[in-house]
Amino acid sequence: MADIQQIVACYNRCGSLSQVARELHISRNTVKRYLRRVEEVRRGIRDEILPESRQIQQPRRSVTDEIVFFIHSLLEENLTRPKKQRMNGRQIHTKAVQMGYIIGYSTVRQIIATWNKTKSPREVFILQKPEPGYRAEFDWCDLSLQIKGIWTKVHMAVMVLTFSLYRFARLYPHETQQEVIDAHIKFFEETQSVPQIIFYDNLRAVYDYTHKVFQDKYLEFAAHYGFSYEVCNPASPHEKGTDEESVSHIRRNAFGERINFDSLEEAQEWLHSTLIRLNSNPVYRRSNTPIEALKEEQTLMLPLPILEYSNYLTKTVKISKYSLVTFDRNFYSIPDTYRPKHILLKASVDTIDFVSDQVLIASHQRLYGKGQYSLNICHYLKTLSRKPGSLRHSVVMNQVHDTLQTLFDTHYYNRPVEYLDILRLISDSSVDELLSAIECLQKNHITPEYDTLRLILTRNPTPPVESLEVFDTVRVNEPNLATYDQLMECPI
């Protein structure tokens, strides 16, 4: 809306209320009202043009003391009912209308809000004393970190022992049941023990709040380690306040200072060093540091089971014509020498393994993006030997080591068959040994070729030279040769 100065200036120029209203696109009554107020301020009749509080105070027309008393009585009655069976504002309004009162729903809400501020009961919490080795609490939180200069959403799992306040945290790109179980296993391995009970807050990977049951996979995991479990009531963070405070404490200390990392692994190492520092410092209302108190708790916690828990997702997958398997929106290569069209996939948090008849066929680092490829050029050597020309513009060639890529572009771009012979040396040694041999030849300004590389990779170490030094460890008396002379003189 136009301000008052514009209204006054426009009216002084044209002298017409209607003209001012047309030019400023406001109501004629508005123009008249503000011009009158300006004139009253000039004459001293009014102190201000616009009041400090512009709230309209209207007298109550339909709200009587009788209606207010009726609504208050329903609210008092609500307190005697179970929490989930209490009447809400809509039901109270419907009840008032059925009793013949004329009142709007928004008015009922205002009466309820006023009553809650003044007469609703005060919630009281019971102070708890943690027992050593008994309870741990688990929770998730989200972080925003710059990985290689790109803002990336990362999830942090946090576990804390309520007695010692020993804190544990780990970063993950996803937040699924598999990551929840992996965080537990890493925590158990770090503390070399298992708490007797673990508390959770609204974690669907553990508890299905819709059907009020624990997840089957989680029950299997808890039975393996022997700990008990419990979930907090919805919207009741005070029931698990130790972990709630630990999440913010770790997040501020670890990533309030630094957010730029080259990889998620580097961020994990930074988090681990921060936790060592936090667990080594004194904490509030504790006589010992968390690391010292953990030693006391370990004697009262459950021991680790003998057998490790297999935290794998297994499924049978189909191999495409490109010798690729799709899993979680990413692609992984399979050796072209593997004949069946299906293979068993075992997915952990970090790796993807392909197994057939208990034999490991291929292994990859797990990808967490979308539409990414993890390709091993050794998986395609048989096919490339029949189609060497396809090596130049292949996707798999873009994923080889920079040293191998440079070697191909520099010396073997038009000789792919000879380059494939070099790659086959990996099966007899390893990628690292091949790269070391290539770099050794390049430092001496020698073009890496198959024969020279094979000579370096297959050469035997120099056999040790046997020492000629004789160690006189057994002493033998010098023989008496005169005895032999006497024997020779004897007749036959």
C-alpha positions in Angstrom: 0.0 0.0 0.0 1.1 3.5 -0.7 2.6 5.3 2.3 1.0 8.4 4.0 3.5 10.9 2.4 2.5 9.8 -1.1 -1.2 10.2 -0.2 -0.6 13.7 1.1 1.6 14.8 -1.8 -0.8 13.4 -4.4 -3.8 15.1 -2.8 -1.9 18.4 -2.6 -1.2 18.1 -6.3 -4.6 17.2 -7.6 -7.0 18.1 -4.8 -9.3 15.1 -5.5 -9.8 12.1 -3.3 -11.0 9.9 -6.2 -8.0 10.9 -8.3 -5.6 10.0 -5.5 -7.3 6.6 -5.1 -7.1 5.9 -8.8 -3.4 6.8 -9.0 -2.3 4.9 -5.9 -4.7 2.0 -6.5 -6.2 2.2 -3.0 -9.7 2.8 -1.6 -11.1 6.3 -1.6 -12.1 5.8 2.1 -8.5 4.9 2.9 -7.3 8.2 1.4 -10.0 10.1 3.3 -9.2 8.4 6.6 -5.4 9.1 6.5 -5.8 12.7 5.3 -8.2 13.3 8.2 -5.6 11.7 10.7 -2.8 13.9 9.3 -5.0 17.0 9.8 -5.9 15.9 13.4 -2.2 15.4 14.2 -1.4 18.9 12.9 -4.2 20.4 15.1 -3.0 18.5 18.1 -6.2 16.4 18.4 -4.3 13.1 17.8 -0.9 12.1 19.0 0.0 9.7 16.1 -1.2 8.9 12.7 -0.7 5.1 13.1 -1.0 3.4 16.5 1.9 1.4 17.9 -0.3 -1.7 18.2 -2.6 -2.2 15.2 -4.4 -5.2 16.7 -8.1 -4.7 16.6 -9.6 -5.2 20.1 -13.2 -6.3 19.6 -15.6 -7.1 22.4 -16.5 -10.7 22.8 -19.9 -11.3 21.2 -20.4 -15.0 21.3 -17.9 -16.1 24.0 -19.6 -15.9 27.3 -18.5 -17.1 30.7 -20.8 -20.1 30.4 -19.1 -21.2 27.1 -15.6 -20.7 28.6 -16.6 -22.7 31.7 -18.0 -25.5 29.5 -14.8 -25.8 27.5 -12.6 -25.7 30.7 -14.6 -28.5 32.2 -14.0 -30.7 29.1 -10.3 -29.9 29.4 -10.2 -30.9 33.1 -12.0 -34.1 32.2 -9.4 -34.8 29.5 -6.7 -35.0 32.2 -8.4 -38.1 33.7 -8.4 -40.0 30.5 -5.5 -41.9 28.8 -3.2 -39.6 26.8 -4.2 -41.2 23.4 -7.9 -41.0 24.2 -8.2 -37.4 25.0 -10.5 -35.0 23.1 -8.8 -32.7 20.7 -9.8 -29.1 19.8 -12.0 -30.2 16.8 -13.9 -32.6 19.0 -14.4 -30.0 21.8 -15.8 -27.6 19.2 -18.2 -30.2 17.9 -19.3 -30.9 21.4 -20.0 -27.2 22.1 -22.0 -26.8 18.9 -24.1 -29.9 19.8 -24.8 -28.3 23.2 -26.3 -25.3 21.4 -23.4 -22.8 21.8 -22.7 -20.6 18.8 -18.9 -20.4 18.6 -16.2 -20.8 15.9 -13.4 -23.4 15.9 -10.7 -20.8 15.9 -12.2 -19.3 19.1 -12.2 -22.7 20.7 -8.6 -23.1 19.9 -7.8 -19.7 21.5 -9.6 -20.7 24.7 -7.7 -24.0 24.8 -4.3 -22.3 24.2 -5.0 -19.9 27.1 -6.0 -22.7 29.4 -2.9 -24.7 28.5 -0.6 -21.8 29.4 -2.2 -21.2 32.8 -3.8 -24.3 34.1 -2.4 -27.3 32.3 -0.3 -29.6 34.6 3.5 -29.2 34.6 5.5 -32.1 33.3 8.0 -33.4 35.7 11.0 -35.7 34.9 12.5 -38.2 37.2 16.3 -37.9 37.6 18.1 -41.2 36.8 21.3 -42.6 38.1 23.1 -44.7 35.4 24.5 -48.1 36.3 27.9 -49.1 34.9 27.8 -51.4 31.9 24.0 -51.5 31.8 22.8 -49.0 29.2 23.8 -47.5 25.9 21.9 -45.1 23.6 22.0 -44.9 19.8 20.9 -42.2 17.4 21.5 -40.7 13.9 22.1 -37.2 12.7 22.8 -35.5 9.4 25.8 -33.5 8.4 26.7 -31.3 5.4 30.4 -31.7 4.4 32.4 -30.5 1.5 33.9 -33.6 -0.1 36.4 -32.5 -2.8 34.7 -29.1 -2.9 31.2 -30.5 -3.3 28.5 -30.2 -0.6 27.6 -33.7 0.4 25.0 -35.0 2.8 26.5 -37.5 5.3 24.9 -39.5 8.1 26.6 -39.9 11.5 25.7 -42.8 13.8 26.3 -42.0 17.5 26.5 -44.4 20.4 27.1 -43.4 24.0 27.4 -45.3 27.3 25.3 -43.5 29.9 27.6 -44.3 32.9 31.0 -43.4 31.6 29.8 -41.1 28.8 32.2 -42.9 26.4 31.2 -41.7 22.9 31.4 -43.5 19.6 30.5 -42.1 16.2 30.9 -43.2 12.5 30.1 -41.6 9.2 28.0 -43.3 6.5 26.7 -42.2 3.1 23.4 -44.0 3.7 21.1 -44.5 6.7 19.7 -48.0 6.3 19.4 -51.1 8.6 22.7 -52.4 7.3 24.5 -49.2 8.4 22.8 -49.4 11.8 24.0 -52.9 12.4 27.5 -52.0 11.1 27.7 -49.1 13.5 26.8 -51.4 16.4 29.5 -54.0 15.4 32.2 -51.3 15.1 31.2 -50.0 18.6 31.3 -53.5 20.1 34.7 -54.1 18.6 36.1 -50.8 19.8 34.9 -51.3 23.4 35.5 -55.1 23.3 32.2 -55.6 25.1 28.4 -55.3 24.7 26.1 -53.3 26.9 23.2 -55.1 28.5 20.5 -52.9 26.9 20.4 -50.3 24.1 17.8 -47.5 23.8 16.5 -46.1 20.5 14.4 -43.1 19.4 12.1 -43.4 16.4 14.4 -45.6 14.4 12.5 -47.5 11.7 15.5 -49.7 11.0 15.0 -51.1 14.5 11.3 -50.7 15.3 8.2 -50.6 13.1 6.0 -47.9 14.9 3.1 -48.6 12.6 2.7 -52.3 13.6 4.4 -51.9 17.0 7.0 -54.7 16.4 10.8 -54.9 16.1 12.3 -55.6 12.7 13.2 -59.3 12.1 16.7 -58.6 11.0 17.4 -56.5 14.0 16.0 -59.2 16.4 18.4 -61.7 14.8 21.3 -59.4 15.3 20.4 -58.6 18.9 20.1 -62.3 19.7 23.5 -63.0 18.2 25.2 -60.5 20.7 22.8 -61.2 23.5 21.8 -57.6 24.5 18.3 -56.3 25.2 16.6 -53.4 23.5 14.0 -50.7 24.1 12.5 -47.8 22.2 11.5 -44.4 23.5 8.0 -43.1 23.2 7.4 -40.9 20.1 8.2 -37.2 20.6 9.9 -38.0 24.0 13.6 -37.1 23.5 14.0 -36.6 27.3 13.8 -40.4 27.7 17.1 -40.6 25.8 18.7 -37.3 26.7 22.3 -38.5 27.0 22.6 -39.4 23.4 20.7 -36.4 22.2 23.3 -34.2 23.9 26.2 -36.3 22.7 25.0 -36.0 19.0 25.2 -32.2 19.2 28.4 -32.3 21.2 30.3 -34.5 18.7 28.9 -32.6 15.7 30.1 -29.2 17.1 33.5 -30.4 18.2 34.3 -32.4 15.1 32.7 -30.5 12.3 32.1 -27.1 13.7 35.9 -26.4 13.1 36.4 -28.2 9.8 34.1 -29.2 7.0 36.4 -29.7 3.9 37.8 -33.1 3.2 39.2 -35.0 0.2 37.2 -38.1 0.9 34.7 -39.6 3.3 37.5 -41.8 4.7 39.5 -38.6 5.6 36.4 -37.2 7.4 36.1 -40.5 9.3 39.7 -40.3 10.4 39.2 -36.7 11.6 36.1 -37.8 13.5 38.0 -40.7 15.1 40.8 -38.4 16.3 38.2 -35.9 17.7 36.5 -38.7 19.7 39.8 -39.8 21.1 40.3 -36.3 22.4 36.8 -36.0 23.8 36.9 -39.4 25.5 40.3 -38.5 27.1 39.0 -35.2 28.7 37.0 -34.9 32.0 33.2 -34.7 31.6 30.5 -33.1 33.6 29.8 -34.7 37.0 32.2 -37.6 36.4 35.3 -38.2 38.5 37.0 -40.2 35.7 37.5 -39.6 32.0 35.3 -41.7 29.7 38.2 -43.9 28.7 39.0 -44.6 32.4 35.4 -45.2 33.3 35.0 -47.6 30.3 37.5 -50.0 31.9 35.2 -50.2 34.9 32.2 -50.8 32.7 33.8 -53.5 30.7 33.9 -55.9 33.6 30.1 -55.6 33.9 29.2 -55.7 30.2 28.5 -58.7 28.1 31.4 -60.4 26.3 31.8 -60.5 22.6 30.5 -63.7 20.9 33.0 -66.1 19.5 31.5 -66.0 16.0 31.3 -62.8 14.0 28.0 -61.6 12.7 27.7 -61.6 8.9 26.2 -58.2 8.0 25.6 -59.0 4.4 22.8 -58.5 1.9 22.6 -61.4 -0.4 20.6 -61.8 -3.6 20.9 -63.5 -7.0 21.5 -61.0 -9.8 21.5 -61.2 -13.5 24.6 -60.5 -15.6 24.0 -58.2 -18.6 25.5 -58.5 -22.1 28.1 -55.9 -21.0 29.2 -58.3 -18.2 27.7 -55.9 -15.7 25.5 -56.4 -12.6 23.2 -53.6 -11.4 22.8 -53.1 -7.6 21.5 -50.1 -5.8 21.4 -48.0 -9.0 25.1 -48.6 -9.8 27.0 -51.0 -12.0 29.8 -53.6 -11.3 31.8 -55.7 -13.7 32.0 -59.5 -13.8 34.9 -61.5 -15.5 33.9 -62.3 -19.0 35.2 -65.9 -18.4 32.3 -66.6 -16.0 29.8 -68.5 -18.1 26.5 -68.5 -16.1 24.0 -65.6 -16.6 23.2 -65.3 -12.9 25.5 -64.9 -9.8 25.1 -64.5 -6.1 25.8 -60.9 -4.8 27.0 -60.3 -1.2 26.8 -56.6 -0.3 28.4 -55.2 2.9 28.6 -51.6 3.9 32.0 -51.2 2.1 32.3 -53.9 -0.5 30.4 -55.8 -3.2 31.4 -59.5 -3.6 30.2 -61.9 -6.3 30.3 -65.6 -5.3 29.6 -68.8 -7.1 29.8 -72.2 -5.3 31.6 -70.6 -2.4 34.3 -69.2 -4.7 34.9 -65.4 -4.9 34.5 -64.4 -8.6 34.9 -60.6 -8.3 35.0 -57.9 -5.6 34.4 -54.1 -5.8 34.3 -51.2 -3.5 30.7 -50.3 -2.9 29.4 -47.2 -4.7 26.8 -44.9 -3.1 26.1 -42.6 -6.0 23.7 -43.1 -8.9 24.6 -44.4 -12.3 28.2 -45.0 -11.4 30.5 -47.7 -12.7 33.1 -49.9 -11.0 34.9 -51.7 -13.8 38.0 -53.9 -13.7 39.7 -54.0 -17.1 41.1 -57.5 -16.3 37.5 -58.7 -16.4 37.3 -58.0 -20.1 40.7 -59.3 -21.4 39.2 -62.3 -23.1 36.6 -60.2 -25.0 39.2 -57.4 -25.8 41.6 -60.0 -27.3 38.9 -60.7 -29.9 37.9 -57.0 -30.2 41.1 -55.0 -29.6 39.9 -52.0 -31.5 37.1 -51.4 -28.9 39.8 -50.6 -26.2 40.4 -47.0 -27.4 37.0 -45.6 -26.6 35.8 -48.0 -23.9 34.4 -46.9 -20.6 36.6 -49.4 -18.7 39.7 -47.8 -20.1 38.8 -44.6 -18.3 39.0 -46.4 -15.0 42.5 -47.8 -15.2 45.3 -46.3 -13.2 46.8 -43.0 -14.6 50.1 -44.7 -15.3 48.4 -47.4 -17.4 46.3 -44.8 -19.2 49.3 -42.7 -20.1 51.2 -45.7 -21.3 48.4 -46.6 -23.6 47.9 -43.1 -25.0 51.7 -42.6 -25.5 52.9 -45.9 -26.9 50.1 -48.4 -27.6 47.2 -46.4 -28.9 47.6 -48.0 -32.3 48.9 -51.3 -30.8 46.1 -52.4 -28.5 47.0 -56.1 -28.9 50.5 -55.6 -27.4 48.9 -53.5 -24.7 46.6 -56.3 -23.8 49.7 -58.6 -23.4 51.0 -56.2 -20.8 47.7 -56.2 -18.9 47.8 -60.0 -18.7 50.9 -59.7 -16.6 48.6 -58.6 -13.8 47.3 -62.2 -13.4 50.9 -63.4 -12.7 51.8 -60.6 -10.3 49.6 -57.7 -9.2 48.6 -54.2 -10.3 51.0 -52.6 -7.9 53.9 -54.7 -9.0 53.1 -53.9 -12.7 52.9 -50.2 -12.0 56.2 -50.3 -10.1 57.9 -52.0 -13.0 56.5 -49.5 -15.5 57.7 -46.5 -13.4 61.1 -48.1 -13.0 61.6 -48.4 -16.7 60.3 -44.9 -17.4 62.7 -43.4 -14.9 65.5 -45.0 -16.9 64.0 -43.7 -20.1 63.1 -47.1 -21.4 59.8 -47.7 -23.1 57.9 -50.4 -21.1 57.3 -53.4 -23.3 56.0 -56.9 -22.6 59.3 -58.7 -22.6 61.1 -56.2 -20.4 58.2 -55.9 -18.0 57.9 -59.7 -17.8 61.6 -60.0 -17.1 61.3 -57.6 -14.2 58.2 -59.2 -12.8 59.4 -62.8 -13.1 63.1 -62.4 -12.2 64.3 -64.5 -9.2 66.1 -62.8 -6.4 69.9 -63.4 -6.3 70.5 -66.7 -4.4 72.5 -66.4 -1.2 76.2 -67.2 -1.5 77.3 -69.9 0.9 80.1 -68.8 3.2 83.4 -70.6 2.9 84.2 -70.1 6.5 84.5 -73.4 8.5 83.3 -73.3 12.0 85.3 -75.7 14.2 82.5 -76.8 16.5 83.7 -80.4 17.1 87.3 -81.0 18.3 88.9 -84.2 17.0 92.2 -85.5 18.4 95.1 -85.7 15.9 95.6 -89.3 14.8 98.8 -91.2 15.7 100.2 -92.4 12.3 102.8 -94.7 14.0 100.0 -97.1 14.7 99.4 -97.5 11.0 103.1 -98.3 10.4 103.0 -101.0 13.0 100.0 -102.6 11.3 101.8 -102.6 8.0 104.7 -104.5 9.4 102.5 -107.3 10.6 102.6 -110.5 8.5 99.6 -111.5 6.5 
